[in-house]
Amino acid sequence: MTNEQKPPGKKKREEALPERLLRRVLESMGDVVDRKFGRTVEPRSGLTTSQLIDRMKKLIDERVRDEGRKGRIAPHHLKLKVEWGTHSEAPEQIIKDLEHEILAAAIDHINDHRYRTLAPAKVETEVDIFTTGISVDPTFGEFEEELKQADEAKREREDPHIPKGAPPVSDVPVIARITLNSVTRELPLAFKPGGRRLNVGRVSDNDMALNDASVSKIHATLMMNSQRTILVADTGSTNGTYINGRRISYGEARQIEAGDVVGFGDVEVRFRMDE
């Protein structure tokens, strides 16, 4: 055996994990789920595992904090955000393997760059209706708010003329015009761009409570993205969520355009900015 040759077992052990995951997804779930993961034999589009990890490393580098003598502090809490359908259709072991792969790549990157962390690196998977495909968001986890306050205090010490705290993101007032059985009422809502979601359902503790038998207890969810566009997603209703009469799929997030009629069961709602 020459120096250039390697035993078959060695070659198999060195095979990259994305390729092993690829074959397992293909074998267990077929090409549909594989496309949702953005992994194909010859990817023309979508996000491959290696691209996902490269983006994660770039975000870690961007968010590293230079703490002087304490060294450079890197995010340790990796939020793996997975599209609703992708997660529900993929075998649990595939998600676990992806978590292990991301965690190993993050630890190697942190060690290679001699970064420090405030806690051991970990991955937390979050199923998100409003995520397309898969993304990784590196954060400082439980230390995020503490670090934010420390940064604000430091800025104020360096320049006392800077107003205290970061300017808050203003709420966007929206009027929901609700129609049922030819009776119409208006409900004011407050969206925060890129902020929390508003729940729609029959029970009174929803942000938009629609007291009608055709509406599920927890029917749908609404959010406003940073571009101030309202999105709606069905969260498993019995009678469906519709945009202009067309039913949207369970777990699918769709934009609401000006003039659209959104149906929650038999209840019709039109949204307009109250500005």
Accessible surface in RSA format (square Angstrom, percent):
REM  Atomic radii and reference values for relative SASA: ProtOr
REM  Chains: A
REM  Algorithm: Lee & Richards
REM  Probe-radius: 1.40
REM  Slices: 20
REM RES _ NUM      All-atoms   Total-Side   Main-Chain    Non-polar    All polar
REM                ABS   REL    ABS   REL    ABS   REL    ABS   REL    ABS   REL
RES MET A   1   176.62  91.5  92.56  61.3  84.06 200.2  84.58  71.9  92.04 121.9
RES THR A   2    80.24  57.1  69.25  70.2  10.98  26.2  73.73  99.0   6.51   9.8
RES ASN A   3   152.87 105.4 119.02 115.0  33.86  81.5  31.18  75.0 121.69 117.6
RES GLU A   4   149.86  86.0 121.02  91.6  28.85  68.7  73.67 142.5  76.19  62.2
RES GLN A   5   103.37  57.8  90.04  65.8  13.33  31.7  32.33  68.8  71.04  53.9
RES LYS A   6   124.13  60.6 101.20  62.1  22.92  54.6  63.93  57.5  60.20  64.1
RES PRO A   7    65.36  47.6  63.35  57.7   2.01   7.3  65.36  54.0   0.00   0.0
RES PRO A   8   117.44  85.6 106.33  96.9  11.11  40.4 113.27  93.5   4.17  25.9
RES GLY A   9    37.30  46.0   0.00   N/A  37.30  46.0  31.56  86.6   5.74  12.9
RES LYS A  10    80.93  39.5  79.94  49.0   1.00   2.4  31.36  28.2  49.57  52.8
RES LYS A  11   153.54  74.9 149.81  91.9   3.73   8.9  93.96  84.6  59.58  63.5
RES LYS A  12   153.80  75.0 144.67  88.8   9.13  21.7  94.09  84.7  59.71  63.6
RES ARG A  13   172.49  72.4 144.69  73.8  27.79  66.2  76.73 104.9  95.76  58.0
RES GLU A  14    94.30  54.1  62.29  47.1  32.01  76.2  40.56  78.4  53.75  43.9
RES GLU A  15    58.90  33.8  45.11  34.1  13.79  32.8  26.93  52.1  31.97  26.1
RES ALA A  16    52.28  48.1  39.26  60.6  13.01  29.6  48.58  68.4   3.69   9.8
RES LEU A  17    44.40  24.7  39.33  28.1   5.07  12.8  39.33  27.6   5.07  13.7
RES PRO A  18    30.05  21.9  29.02  26.5   1.02   3.7  29.24  24.1   0.80   5.0
RES GLU A  19    80.73  46.4  80.38  60.8   0.35   0.8  39.27  76.0  41.46  33.9
RES ARG A  20    85.48  35.9  85.13  43.4   0.36   0.8  29.12  39.8  56.37  34.2
RES LEU A  21     0.01   0.0   0.01   0.0   0.00   0.0   0.01   0.0   0.00   0.0
RES LEU A  22    22.51  12.5  22.45  16.1   0.06   0.1  22.51  15.8   0.00   0.0
RES ARG A  23   109.83  46.1 109.00  55.6   0.83   2.0  52.91  72.3  56.91  34.5
RES ARG A  24    92.95  39.0  91.28  46.5   1.67   4.0  40.41  55.2  52.54  31.8
RES VAL A  25     0.46   0.3   0.46   0.4   0.00   0.0   0.46   0.4   0.00   0.0
RES LEU A  26    63.64  35.4  50.65  36.2  13.00  32.7  50.91  35.8  12.73  34.3
RES GLU A  27   136.98  78.6  97.50  73.8  39.47  94.0  50.13  97.0  86.84  70.9
RES SER A  28    67.79  57.3  32.34  43.2  35.46  81.7  40.96  87.2  26.84  37.6
RES MET A  29    67.22  34.8  44.01  29.1  23.21  55.3  33.92  28.8  33.31  44.1
RES GLY A  30    28.20  34.8   0.00   N/A  28.20  34.8  26.37  72.4   1.83   4.1
RES ASP A  31    71.21  49.9  63.79  63.5   7.41  17.5  32.15  75.7  39.06  39.0
RES VAL A  32    83.66  55.1  82.89  75.0   0.77   1.9  82.89  72.0   0.77   2.1
RES VAL A  33     3.91   2.6   3.91   3.5   0.00   0.0   3.91   3.4   0.00   0.0
RES ASP A  34     1.27   0.9   1.27   1.3   0.00   0.0   0.00   0.0   1.27   1.3
RES ARG A  35   134.63  56.5 117.77  60.0  16.85  40.1  52.57  71.8  82.06  49.7
RES LYS A  36    67.44  32.9  53.37  32.7  14.07  33.5  42.68  38.4  24.77  26.4
RES PHE A  37     8.25   4.1   0.27   0.2   7.98  20.8   1.03   0.6   7.22  20.7
RES GLY A  38     7.22   8.9   0.00   N/A   7.22   8.9   6.83  18.7   0.39   0.9
RES ARG A  39    11.59   4.9  10.67   5.4   0.93   2.2   9.06  12.4   2.53   1.5
RES THR A  40    45.45  32.3  35.95  36.4   9.50  22.6  35.95  48.3   9.51  14.4
RES VAL A  41   116.49  76.7  92.12  83.4  24.37  58.7  93.60  81.3  22.89  62.1
RES GLU A  42   126.07  72.4 114.76  86.8  11.31  26.9  44.92  86.9  81.15  66.3
RES PRO A  43    65.64  47.8  40.88  37.3  24.75  90.0  41.06  33.9  24.58 152.7
RES ARG A  44   222.91  93.6 179.88  91.7  43.02 102.4  76.96 105.2 145.95  88.5
RES SER A  45    93.53  79.0  73.04  97.5  20.49  47.2  48.65 103.6  44.88  62.9
RES GLY A  46    57.42  70.8   0.00   N/A  57.42  70.8  33.08  90.8  24.34  54.5
RES LEU A  47    34.82  19.4  30.22  21.6   4.60  11.6  30.46  21.4   4.36  11.7
RES THR A  48    22.55  16.0  22.12  22.4   0.43   1.0  20.54  27.6   2.00   3.0
RES THR A  49     4.92   3.5   0.67   0.7   4.25  10.1   3.01   4.0   1.91   2.9
RES SER A  50    63.39  53.6  58.76  78.4   4.63  10.7  41.72  88.8  21.67  30.4
RES GLN A  51    82.15  45.9  80.99  59.2   1.16   2.8  24.82  52.8  57.33  43.5
RES LEU A  52     7.81   4.3   7.47   5.3   0.33   0.8   7.47   5.2   0.33   0.9
RES ILE A  53    18.61  10.6  18.38  13.7   0.23   0.6  18.61  13.4   0.00   0.0
RES ASP A  54    86.40  60.5  79.55  79.2   6.85  16.2  27.30  64.2  59.11  58.9
RES ARG A  55   149.24  62.7 146.62  74.7   2.62   6.2  47.82  65.4 101.42  61.5
RES MET A  56     0.69   0.4   0.04   0.0   0.65   1.5   0.18   0.2   0.50   0.7
RES LYS A  57    65.05  31.7  65.05  39.9   0.00   0.0  17.13  15.4  47.92  51.0
RES LYS A  58   135.66  66.2 131.28  80.5   4.38  10.4  77.32  69.6  58.33  62.1
RES LEU A  59    48.48  27.0  48.48  34.7   0.00   0.0  48.48  34.0   0.00   0.0
RES ILE A  60     0.00   0.0   0.00   0.0   0.00   0.0   0.00   0.0   0.00   0.0
RES ASP A  61    59.68  41.8  43.87  43.7  15.81  37.4  22.08  52.0  37.60  37.5
RES GLU A  62   111.85  64.2  74.26  56.2  37.59  89.5  43.94  85.0  67.91  55.4
RES ARG A  63    90.71  38.1  80.70  41.1  10.01  23.8  36.46  49.8  54.25  32.9
RES VAL A  64    32.32  21.3  10.43   9.4  21.89  52.7  10.43   9.1  21.89  59.4
RES ARG A  65    47.18  19.8  42.15  21.5   5.03  12.0  18.67  25.5  28.51  17.3
RES ASP A  66   112.96  79.1  84.15  83.8  28.80  68.1  32.35  76.1  80.61  80.4
RES GLU A  67    58.40  33.5  43.23  32.7  15.17  36.1  13.11  25.3  45.29  37.0
RES GLY A  68    56.50  69.7   0.00   N/A  56.50  69.7  40.36 110.8  16.14  36.1
RES ARG A  69   254.56 106.9 211.38 107.8  43.18 102.8  90.13 123.2 164.43  99.7
RES LYS A  70   144.80  70.6 134.16  82.3  10.63  25.3  85.69  77.1  59.10  63.0
RES GLY A  71    25.17  31.0   0.00   N/A  25.17  31.0  25.17  69.1   0.00   0.0
RES ARG A  72   106.65  44.8 104.27  53.2   2.38   5.7  29.79  40.7  76.85  46.6
RES ILE A  73     6.33   3.6   6.33   4.7   0.00   0.0   6.33   4.6   0.00   0.0
RES ALA A  74     0.00   0.0   0.00   0.0   0.00   0.0   0.00   0.0   0.00   0.0
RES PRO A  75     0.09   0.1   0.00   0.0   0.09   0.3   0.00   0.0   0.09   0.5
RES HIS A  76     0.63   0.3   0.45   0.3   0.17   0.4   0.53   0.5   0.10   0.1
RES HIS A  77    16.74   9.2  16.74  11.6   0.00   0.0  15.84  16.3   0.90   1.0
RES LEU A  78     0.89   0.5   0.89   0.6   0.00   0.0   0.89   0.6   0.00   0.0
RES LYS A  79    66.17  32.3  66.17  40.6   0.00   0.0  15.24  13.7  50.93  54.3
RES LEU A  80     0.01   0.0   0.01   0.0   0.00   0.0   0.01   0.0   0.00   0.0
RES LYS A  81    54.95  26.8  54.95  33.7   0.00   0.0   8.25   7.4  46.70  49.7
RES VAL A  82     0.00   0.0   0.00   0.0   0.00   0.0   0.00   0.0   0.00   0.0
RES GLU A  83    47.40  27.2  47.40  35.9   0.00   0.0   6.70  13.0  40.70  33.2
RES TRP A  84    56.89  22.8  55.96  27.1   0.93   2.2  50.40  26.9   6.49  10.5
RES GLY A  85    18.08  22.3   0.00   N/A  18.08  22.3  14.80  40.6   3.28   7.3
RES THR A  86     0.00   0.0   0.00   0.0   0.00   0.0   0.00   0.0   0.00   0.0
RES HIS A  87    63.32  34.6  59.09  41.1   4.24  10.8  36.97  38.1  26.35  30.7
RES SER A  88    81.13  68.6  43.53  58.1  37.60  86.6  42.62  90.8  38.50  53.9
RES GLU A  89    68.70  39.4  58.97  44.6   9.73  23.2  30.41  58.8  38.29  31.3
RES ALA A  90    10.43   9.6   0.12   0.2  10.31  23.4   0.37   0.5  10.06  26.6
RES PRO A  91    44.29  32.3  31.62  28.8  12.67  46.0  44.17  36.5   0.12   0.7
RES GLU A  92   130.66  75.0 117.53  88.9  13.12  31.2  49.42  95.6  81.23  66.3
RES GLN A  93    94.42  52.8  91.33  66.7   3.09   7.4  35.96  76.6  58.46  44.3
RES ILE A  94     3.62   2.1   3.62   2.7   0.00   0.0   3.62   2.6   0.00   0.0
RES ILE A  95     9.54   5.4   9.54   7.1   0.00   0.0   9.54   6.9   0.00   0.0
RES LYS A  96    86.03  42.0  86.03  52.8   0.00   0.0  38.55  34.7  47.48  50.6
RES ASP A  97    17.10  12.0  16.34  16.3   0.76   1.8   3.23   7.6  13.87  13.8
RES LEU A  98     1.48   0.8   1.48   1.1   0.00   0.0   1.48   1.0   0.00   0.0
RES GLU A  99    24.67  14.2  23.70  17.9   0.97   2.3   4.41   8.5  20.26  16.5
RES HIS A 100   111.75  61.1 107.05  74.4   4.70  12.0  76.98  79.3  34.77  40.5
RES GLU A 101    16.39   9.4  11.88   9.0   4.52  10.8  13.14  25.4   3.26   2.7
RES ILE A 102     0.11   0.1   0.11   0.1   0.00   0.0   0.11   0.1   0.00   0.0
RES LEU A 103    46.79  26.1  46.79  33.5   0.00   0.0  46.79  32.9   0.00   0.0
RES ALA A 104    53.78  49.4  47.78  73.7   5.99  13.6  53.27  75.0   0.50   1.3
RES ALA A 105    16.43  15.1   9.40  14.5   7.03  16.0  15.75  22.2   0.68   1.8
RES ALA A 106     0.10   0.1   0.10   0.2   0.00   0.0   0.10   0.1   0.00   0.0
RES ILE A 107    69.08  39.3  68.06  50.7   1.02   2.5  69.08  49.7   0.00   0.0
RES ASP A 108    84.80  59.4  83.49  83.1   1.31   3.1  20.06  47.2  64.74  64.6
RES HIS A 109    16.92   9.2  13.36   9.3   3.56   9.1  10.24  10.6   6.68   7.8
RES ILE A 110    10.99   6.3  10.99   8.2   0.00   0.0  10.99   7.9   0.00   0.0
RES ASN A 111    94.55  65.2  79.12  76.5  15.43  37.2  25.11  60.4  69.44  67.1
RES ASP A 112   113.00  79.2  79.70  79.3  33.29  78.7  24.81  58.4  88.19  87.9
RES HIS A 113    70.81  38.7  63.72  44.3   7.08  18.1  47.17  48.6  23.63  27.5
RES ARG A 114   208.04  87.3 185.95  94.8  22.08  52.6  65.83  90.0 142.21  86.2
RES TYR A 115    23.26  10.9   9.60   5.5  13.66  35.5   0.10   0.1  23.15  28.5
RES ARG A 116   116.10  48.7 111.28  56.7   4.82  11.5  49.01  67.0  67.08  40.7
RES THR A 117    41.38  29.4  21.09  21.4  20.29  48.4   3.19   4.3  38.19  57.7
RES LEU A 118    66.10  36.8  39.94  28.6  26.15  65.7  44.51  31.3  21.59  58.1
RES ALA A 119    21.29  19.6  13.77  21.3   7.52  17.1  21.29  30.0   0.01   0.0
RES PRO A 120   115.92  84.5 102.87  93.8  13.05  47.4 112.71  93.1   3.21  19.9
RES ALA A 121    22.85  21.0   4.23   6.5  18.62  42.4   4.23   6.0  18.62  49.3
RES LYS A 122    99.41  48.5  98.30  60.3   1.12   2.7  51.16  46.1  48.25  51.4
RES VAL A 123    28.74  18.9   3.54   3.2  25.20  60.7   3.54   3.1  25.20  68.4
RES GLU A 124    90.28  51.8  86.43  65.4   3.84   9.2  32.47  62.8  57.81  47.2
RES THR A 125    37.52  26.7  10.63  10.8  26.89  64.1  10.63  14.3  26.89  40.7
RES GLU A 126    67.60  38.8  63.15  47.8   4.46  10.6  28.51  55.2  39.09  31.9
RES VAL A 127    64.85  42.7  39.07  35.4  25.79  62.1  39.07  33.9  25.79  69.9
RES ASP A 128     9.25   6.5   8.61   8.6   0.63   1.5   0.95   2.2   8.30   8.3
RES ILE A 129    15.79   9.0   8.58   6.4   7.21  17.4   8.58   6.2   7.21  19.6
RES PHE A 130    36.73  18.4   6.59   4.1  30.14  78.4   9.29   5.6  27.44  78.5
RES THR A 131    17.47  12.4  10.73  10.9   6.74  16.1   9.58  12.9   7.89  11.9
RES THR A 132   129.47  92.1 105.38 106.8  24.08  57.4  71.84  96.5  57.63  87.1
RES GLY A 133    14.57  18.0   0.00   N/A  14.57  18.0  14.57  40.0   0.00   0.0
RES ILE A 134    14.80   8.4   7.22   5.4   7.58  18.3   7.22   5.2   7.58  20.6
RES SER A 135    44.76  37.8  43.56  58.1   1.20   2.8  37.74  80.4   7.02   9.8
RES VAL A 136     8.76   5.8   0.83   0.7   7.94  19.1   0.86   0.7   7.90  21.4
RES ASP A 137    36.20  25.4  35.73  35.6   0.48   1.1  12.32  29.0  23.88  23.8
RES PRO A 138     0.31   0.2   0.00   0.0   0.31   1.1   0.00   0.0   0.31   1.9
RES THR A 139    19.27  13.7  16.80  17.0   2.47   5.9  18.83  25.3   0.44   0.7
RES PHE A 140    12.43   6.2  12.43   7.7   0.00   0.0  12.43   7.5   0.00   0.0
RES GLY A 141    19.00  23.4   0.00   N/A  19.00  23.4   9.00  24.7  10.00  22.4
RES GLU A 142   115.19  66.1  75.95  57.5  39.25  93.4  64.89 125.5  50.30  41.1
RES PHE A 143    53.59  26.8  53.59  33.2   0.00   0.0  53.59  32.5   0.00   0.0
RES GLU A 144    83.31  47.8  81.76  61.9   1.56   3.7  45.40  87.8  37.91  31.0
RES GLU A 145   101.79  58.4  99.00  74.9   2.79   6.6  54.52 105.5  47.27  38.6
RES GLU A 146   111.17  63.8 104.36  79.0   6.81  16.2  39.92  77.2  71.25  58.2
RES LEU A 147    27.20  15.1  27.19  19.5   0.00   0.0  27.20  19.1   0.00   0.0
RES LYS A 148   108.96  53.2 104.26  64.0   4.70  11.2  55.11  49.6  53.85  57.4
RES GLN A 149   103.92  58.1  99.68  72.8   4.24  10.1  30.68  65.3  73.24  55.6
RES ALA A 150    51.19  47.1  39.23  60.5  11.96  27.2  47.34  66.7   3.85  10.2
RES ASP A 151    43.30  30.3  41.83  41.6   1.47   3.5  11.60  27.3  31.70  31.6
RES GLU A 152    32.92  18.9  31.75  24.0   1.17   2.8   5.54  10.7  27.38  22.4
RES ALA A 153    41.29  38.0  37.29  57.6   3.99   9.1  39.97  56.3   1.32   3.5
RES LYS A 154   109.94  53.6 109.94  67.5   0.00   0.0  54.53  49.1  55.41  59.0
RES ARG A 155   105.94  44.5 105.29  53.7   0.64   1.5  48.20  65.9  57.74  35.0
RES GLU A 156    43.94  25.2  38.30  29.0   5.64  13.4  18.14  35.1  25.79  21.1
RES ARG A 157   175.34  73.6 142.72  72.8  32.62  77.7  78.79 107.7  96.56  58.5
RES GLU A 158   125.11  71.8  88.01  66.6  37.09  88.3  48.24  93.3  76.87  62.8
RES ASP A 159    53.98  37.8  52.99  52.7   1.00   2.4  15.21  35.8  38.77  38.7
RES PRO A 160   107.86  78.6  79.50  72.5  28.36 103.1  82.85  68.4  25.01 155.4
RES HIS A 161   164.20  89.7 137.09  95.3  27.10  69.3  94.06  96.9  70.14  81.6
RES ILE A 162    68.18  38.8  60.21  44.9   7.97  19.2  62.12  44.7   6.07  16.5
RES PRO A 163   106.36  77.5  93.40  85.1  12.97  47.1 104.77  86.5   1.60   9.9
RES LYS A 164   179.25  87.4 149.03  91.4  30.22  72.0  92.48  83.2  86.77  92.4
RES GLY A 165    30.20  37.2   0.00   N/A  30.20  37.2  19.34  53.1  10.86  24.3
RES ALA A 166    55.27  50.8  34.97  54.0  20.30  46.2  38.78  54.6  16.49  43.7
RES PRO A 167   120.66  87.9 101.78  92.8  18.89  68.7 107.78  89.0  12.89  80.1
RES PRO A 168   121.14  88.3  98.84  90.1  22.29  81.0 108.68  89.7  12.46  77.4
RES VAL A 169    86.15  56.7  74.37  67.3  11.78  28.4  79.54  69.1   6.62  17.9
RES SER A 170    87.09  73.6  73.27  97.8  13.82  31.8  44.74  95.3  42.36  59.3
RES ASP A 171    77.04  54.0  57.77  57.5  19.27  45.6  17.59  41.4  59.45  59.3
RES VAL A 172     2.57   1.7   2.34   2.1   0.22   0.5   2.57   2.2   0.00   0.0
RES PRO A 173    53.94  39.3  53.52  48.8   0.42   1.5  53.94  44.5   0.00   0.0
RES VAL A 174     0.72   0.5   0.21   0.2   0.51   1.2   0.21   0.2   0.51   1.4
RES ILE A 175    18.68  10.6  18.46  13.8   0.22   0.5  18.46  13.3   0.22   0.6
RES ALA A 176     0.00   0.0   0.00   0.0   0.00   0.0   0.00   0.0   0.00   0.0
RES ARG A 177   106.50  44.7 105.66  53.9   0.84   2.0  18.79  25.7  87.71  53.2
RES ILE A 178     6.67   3.8   6.12   4.6   0.55   1.3   6.12   4.4   0.55   1.5
RES THR A 179    31.22  22.2  29.93  30.3   1.29   3.1  24.93  33.5   6.29   9.5
RES LEU A 180    43.33  24.1  39.83  28.5   3.50   8.8  41.13  28.9   2.20   5.9
RES ASN A 181   125.97  86.9  95.05  91.9  30.92  74.5  36.51  87.9  89.46  86.5
RES SER A 182   112.91  95.4  73.68  98.3  39.22  90.4  42.58  90.7  70.33  98.5
RES VAL A 183   107.42  70.7 100.92  91.4   6.50  15.7 103.73  90.1   3.69  10.0
RES THR A 184    56.28  40.0  26.26  26.6  30.02  71.5  13.84  18.6  42.45  64.2
RES ARG A 185   111.85  47.0 104.78  53.4   7.07  16.8  64.86  88.6  46.99  28.5
RES GLU A 186    83.55  48.0  56.65  42.9  26.90  64.0  24.26  46.9  59.29  48.4
RES LEU A 187    42.32  23.6  42.32  30.3   0.00   0.0  42.32  29.7   0.00   0.0
RES PRO A 188    97.77  71.3  84.04  76.6  13.74  49.9  84.36  69.7  13.41  83.3
RES LEU A 189    15.50   8.6   7.29   5.2   8.21  20.6  12.33   8.7   3.17   8.5
RES ALA A 190    57.71  53.1  40.35  62.3  17.36  39.5  40.35  56.8  17.36  46.0
RES PHE A 191     1.45   0.7   0.46   0.3   0.99   2.6   1.45   0.9   0.00   0.0
RES LYS A 192    85.25  41.6  82.06  50.3   3.19   7.6  64.11  57.7  21.13  22.5
RES PRO A 193    27.39  20.0  14.66  13.4  12.73  46.3  14.66  12.1  12.73  79.1
RES GLY A 194    52.33  64.5   0.00   N/A  52.33  64.5  18.77  51.5  33.56  75.2
RES GLY A 195    24.63  30.4   0.00   N/A  24.63  30.4  17.35  47.6   7.28  16.3
RES ARG A 196   157.35  66.1 139.32  71.0  18.02  42.9  80.25 109.7  77.10  46.7
RES ARG A 197    88.99  37.4  78.36  39.9  10.63  25.3  27.09  37.0  61.90  37.5
RES LEU A 198     5.71   3.2   5.71   4.1   0.00   0.0   5.71   4.0   0.00   0.0
RES ASN A 199    65.82  45.4  65.82  63.6   0.00   0.0   0.51   1.2  65.30  63.1
RES VAL A 200     0.00   0.0   0.00   0.0   0.00   0.0   0.00   0.0   0.00   0.0
RES GLY A 201     0.00   0.0   0.00   N/A   0.00   0.0   0.00   0.0   0.00   0.0
RES ARG A 202    76.28  32.0  68.89  35.1   7.39  17.6  12.54  17.1  63.74  38.6
RES VAL A 203    53.61  35.3  48.00  43.5   5.61  13.5  53.61  46.6   0.00   0.0
RES SER A 204   105.70  89.3  81.65 109.0  24.05  55.4  47.77 101.7  57.93  81.2
RES ASP A 205   129.53  90.7  91.05  90.6  38.48  91.0  50.39 118.6  79.13  78.9
RES ASN A 206    16.24  11.2   4.61   4.5  11.62  28.0   2.04   4.9  14.20  13.7
RES ASP A 207    51.29  35.9  27.20  27.1  24.09  57.0  12.65  29.8  38.64  38.5
RES MET A 208     0.34   0.2   0.34   0.2   0.00   0.0   0.34   0.3   0.00   0.0
RES ALA A 209    33.36  30.7  24.49  37.8   8.86  20.2  24.49  34.5   8.86  23.5
RES LEU A 210     3.15   1.8   1.41   1.0   1.74   4.4   3.15   2.2   0.00   0.0
RES ASN A 211   137.20  94.6 111.71 107.9  25.50  61.4  30.02  72.2 107.18 103.6
RES ASP A 212    29.54  20.7  24.32  24.2   5.22  12.3   5.71  13.4  23.82  23.8
RES ALA A 213    97.05  89.2  68.95 106.4  28.09  63.9  73.52 103.5  23.53  62.3
RES SER A 214    12.89  10.9   7.94  10.6   4.95  11.4  11.62  24.7   1.27   1.8
RES VAL A 215     0.63   0.4   0.00   0.0   0.63   1.5   0.54   0.5   0.09   0.3
RES SER A 216    19.53  16.5  14.13  18.9   5.40  12.4  17.18  36.6   2.35   3.3
RES LYS A 217   126.14  61.5 123.37  75.7   2.77   6.6  65.93  59.3  60.21  64.1
RES ILE A 218   108.91  62.0  99.72  74.3   9.19  22.2  99.72  71.8   9.19  24.9
RES HIS A 219     0.00   0.0   0.00   0.0   0.00   0.0   0.00   0.0   0.00   0.0
RES ALA A 220     0.18   0.2   0.00   0.0   0.18   0.4   0.00   0.0   0.18   0.5
RES THR A 221     7.10   5.0   7.10   7.2   0.00   0.0   5.76   7.7   1.33   2.0
RES LEU A 222     0.06   0.0   0.06   0.0   0.00   0.0   0.06   0.0   0.00   0.0
RES MET A 223    21.44  11.1  21.44  14.2   0.00   0.0  19.89  16.9   1.55   2.0
RES MET A 224     1.38   0.7   0.00   0.0   1.38   3.3   0.00   0.0   1.38   1.8
RES ASN A 225    31.66  21.8  30.90  29.9   0.76   1.8  16.36  39.4  15.30  14.8
RES SER A 226    80.79  68.3  57.52  76.8  23.26  53.6  40.23  85.7  40.56  56.8
RES GLN A 227   135.06  75.5 109.58  80.1  25.48  60.7  60.21 128.2  74.85  56.8
RES ARG A 228   103.24  43.3  95.84  48.9   7.41  17.6  39.63  54.2  63.61  38.6
RES THR A 229    34.40  24.5  30.16  30.6   4.24  10.1  10.21  13.7  24.19  36.6
RES ILE A 230    11.29   6.4   9.58   7.1   1.71   4.1   9.58   6.9   1.71   4.6
RES LEU A 231    25.67  14.3  25.67  18.4   0.00   0.0  25.67  18.0   0.00   0.0
RES VAL A 232     0.00   0.0   0.00   0.0   0.00   0.0   0.00   0.0   0.00   0.0
RES ALA A 233     0.00   0.0   0.00   0.0   0.00   0.0   0.00   0.0   0.00   0.0
RES ASP A 234     5.50   3.9   5.50   5.5   0.00   0.0   2.55   6.0   2.94   2.9
RES THR A 235    37.46  26.6  18.97  19.2  18.49  44.1  18.97  25.5  18.49  27.9
RES GLY A 236    44.14  54.4   0.00   N/A  44.14  54.4  15.28  41.9  28.86  64.6
RES SER A 237    13.65  11.5   0.01   0.0  13.64  31.4   0.00   0.0  13.65  19.1
RES THR A 238   111.57  79.4  88.91  90.1  22.66  54.0  64.48  86.6  47.09  71.2
RES ASN A 239    63.58  43.8  55.76  53.9   7.82  18.8  13.73  33.0  49.85  48.2
RES GLY A 240     0.36   0.4   0.00   N/A   0.36   0.4   0.36   1.0   0.00   0.0
RES THR A 241     0.07   0.0   0.00   0.0   0.07   0.2   0.00   0.0   0.07   0.1
RES TYR A 242    61.05  28.5  61.05  34.7   0.00   0.0  37.42  28.1  23.62  29.1
RES ILE A 243    14.50   8.2  11.04   8.2   3.45   8.3  11.04   8.0   3.45   9.4
RES ASN A 244    92.31  63.7  60.44  58.4  31.87  76.7  34.21  82.3  58.10  56.2
RES GLY A 245    66.04  81.4   0.00   N/A  66.04  81.4  34.56  94.8  31.48  70.5
RES ARG A 246   180.66  75.9 175.54  89.5   5.12  12.2  54.53  74.5 126.13  76.4
RES ARG A 247   126.44  53.1 104.10  53.1  22.35  53.2  38.44  52.5  88.01  53.3
RES ILE A 248     4.21   2.4   0.35   0.3   3.87   9.3   1.56   1.1   2.65   7.2
RES SER A 249    72.27  61.1  62.51  83.4   9.76  22.5  34.61  73.7  37.67  52.8
RES TYR A 250   130.81  61.1 107.18  61.0  23.63  61.5  78.36  58.9  52.45  64.7
RES GLY A 251     8.08  10.0   0.00   N/A   8.08  10.0   1.84   5.0   6.24  14.0
RES GLU A 252    62.08  35.6  54.51  41.2   7.57  18.0  32.18  62.2  29.90  24.4
RES ALA A 253    35.35  32.5  11.26  17.4  24.09  54.8  11.27  15.9  24.08  63.8
RES ARG A 254    91.17  38.3  88.74  45.2   2.42   5.8  16.82  23.0  74.35  45.1
RES GLN A 255    94.10  52.6  83.91  61.3  10.18  24.2  19.48  41.5  74.62  56.6
RES ILE A 256    16.30   9.3   4.41   3.3  11.88  28.6   4.41   3.2  11.88  32.3
RES GLU A 257    99.30  57.0  95.14  72.0   4.16   9.9  43.89  84.9  55.41  45.2
RES ALA A 258   107.07  98.4  69.57 107.4  37.49  85.3  77.49 109.1  29.58  78.4
RES GLY A 259    62.97  77.7   0.00   N/A  62.97  77.7  37.73 103.5  25.24  56.5
RES ASP A 260    16.95  11.9  15.31  15.2   1.64   3.9   0.24   0.6  16.71  16.7
RES VAL A 261    30.68  20.2  29.97  27.1   0.71   1.7  29.97  26.0   0.71   1.9
RES VAL A 262     0.00   0.0   0.00   0.0   0.00   0.0   0.00   0.0   0.00   0.0
RES GLY A 263     7.90   9.7   0.00   N/A   7.90   9.7   7.09  19.4   0.81   1.8
RES PHE A 264     0.00   0.0   0.00   0.0   0.00   0.0   0.00   0.0   0.00   0.0
RES GLY A 265    13.99  17.3   0.00   N/A  13.99  17.3   1.82   5.0  12.17  27.3
RES ASP A 266   101.86  71.4  82.91  82.5  18.95  44.8  22.18  52.2  79.68  79.5
RES VAL A 267     2.06   1.4   1.93   1.7   0.13   0.3   1.93   1.7   0.13   0.3
RES GLU A 268    79.63  45.7  79.09  59.8   0.54   1.3  17.09  33.1  62.54  51.1
RES VAL A 269     0.19   0.1   0.00   0.0   0.19   0.5   0.19   0.2   0.00   0.0
RES ARG A 270   104.82  44.0 103.50  52.8   1.32   3.1  33.60  45.9  71.22  43.2
RES PHE A 271    19.73   9.9   2.62   1.6  17.11  44.5   3.02   1.8  16.71  47.8
RES ARG A 272   119.15  50.0 111.26  56.7   7.88  18.8  64.88  88.7  54.27  32.9
RES MET A 273    75.20  38.9  57.08  37.8  18.12  43.1  56.97  48.4  18.23  24.2
RES ASP A 274    72.36  50.7  60.93  60.6  11.43  27.0   2.00   4.7  70.36  70.2
RES GLU A 275   146.46  84.1  65.46  49.5  81.00 192.9  70.46 136.3  76.00  62.1
END  Absolute sums over single chains surface
CHAIN  1 A    16653.1      13480.4       3172.7       8556.8       8096.3
END  Absolute sums over all chains
TOTAL         16653.1      13480.4       3172.7       8556.8       8096.3
